[in-house]
Amino acid sequence: MQLGANPQDIFLGTLNAGHPGGMLPLTSAEAETLHSPLLPDNLYGSDATILPQSLGLPPMLTIMAMAKRIAKNIEKAF
């Protein structure tokens, strides 16, 4: 209370890993290119945003693997 925060207003989060995902989930049709049609042609998401949902565990290795594949796709396209 010393800093002005009401203890009843404090939100400690949920009981999952806290890595949100699924804000712009890719469909199976987009699995090959890893590019959402909702984005411009030259813009890719390469973080947990493109996962279908929050994994509930730290997604770092999955994100690194996807980012590497996206980079290879971009390299082929240009």
C-alpha positions as a printed NumPy array, in Angstrom:
array([[  0.   ,   0.   ,   0.   ],
       [  2.995,   2.291,   0.428],
       [  3.339,   2.715,  -3.346],
       [ -0.355,   3.337,  -3.861],
       [ -1.325,  -0.113,  -5.154],
       [ -4.494,  -1.567,  -3.75 ],
       [ -3.762,  -5.25 ,  -2.915],
       [ -7.181,  -6.228,  -4.291],
       [ -6.229,  -4.814,  -7.717],
       [ -2.981,  -6.779,  -8.087],
       [ -3.122,  -9.514, -10.73 ],
       [ -0.419, -12.157, -10.434],
       [ -1.113, -13.883, -13.754],
       [ -2.299, -17.322, -14.666],
       [ -0.82 , -20.683, -13.8  ],
       [  0.645, -21.339, -17.261],
       [  4.103, -20.435, -18.531],
       [  3.021, -16.898, -19.338],
       [  4.162, -17.032, -22.973],
       [  1.127, -15.86 , -24.9  ],
       [  0.669, -17.238, -28.356],
       [ -1.964, -17.417, -31.001],
       [ -2.514, -13.727, -31.685],
       [ -2.088, -14.386, -35.432],
       [ -2.201, -18.192, -35.621],
       [ -1.215, -19.863, -38.858],
       [ -3.485, -22.446, -40.433],
       [ -2.405, -25.739, -41.954],
       [ -2.675, -24.095, -45.391],
       [ -0.028, -21.56 , -44.31 ],
       [  2.317, -24.178, -42.77 ],
       [  4.598, -24.346, -45.821],
       [  5.308, -20.613, -46.084],
       [  4.779, -19.692, -42.414],
       [  3.259, -16.441, -43.697],
       [ -0.148, -15.134, -42.721],
       [ -2.253, -13.684, -45.545],
       [ -3.307, -10.989, -43.08 ],
       [  0.219,  -9.511, -43.262],
       [  1.851,  -7.669, -46.171],
       [  3.905,  -9.911, -48.461],
       [  7.194,  -8.638, -47.065],
       [  6.268,  -8.943, -43.378],
       [  6.525, -12.155, -41.351],
       [  5.816, -12.93 , -37.737],
       [  8.459, -15.167, -36.218],
       [  7.51 , -15.354, -32.57 ],
       [  4.807, -16.996, -30.465],
       [  2.238, -14.872, -32.29 ],
       [  1.995, -17.394, -35.134],
       [  1.591, -20.422, -32.873],
       [ -1.961, -21.778, -32.789],
       [ -2.201, -21.172, -29.027],
       [ -0.104, -20.667, -25.941],
       [  2.027, -23.772, -25.433],
       [  2.03 , -23.501, -21.66 ],
       [  5.777, -24.11 , -21.619],
       [  8.681, -21.9  , -22.648],
       [  8.494, -21.846, -26.479],
       [ 12.031, -20.59 , -27.131],
       [ 13.304, -23.605, -29.111],
       [ 10.106, -23.742, -31.187],
       [ 10.357, -20.023, -31.947],
       [ 14.032, -20.306, -32.934],
       [ 13.284, -23.231, -35.26 ],
       [ 10.37 , -21.365, -36.883],
       [ 12.423, -18.189, -37.282],
       [ 15.199, -20.168, -38.982],
       [ 12.716, -21.752, -41.378],
       [ 11.081, -18.388, -42.092],
       [ 14.505, -16.897, -42.864],
       [ 15.188, -19.72 , -45.337],
       [ 11.793, -19.14 , -46.987],
       [ 12.521, -15.434, -47.326],
       [ 15.956, -16.158, -48.756],
       [ 14.43 , -18.436, -51.414],
       [ 11.76 , -15.878, -52.312],
       [ 14.197, -13.035, -52.888]])
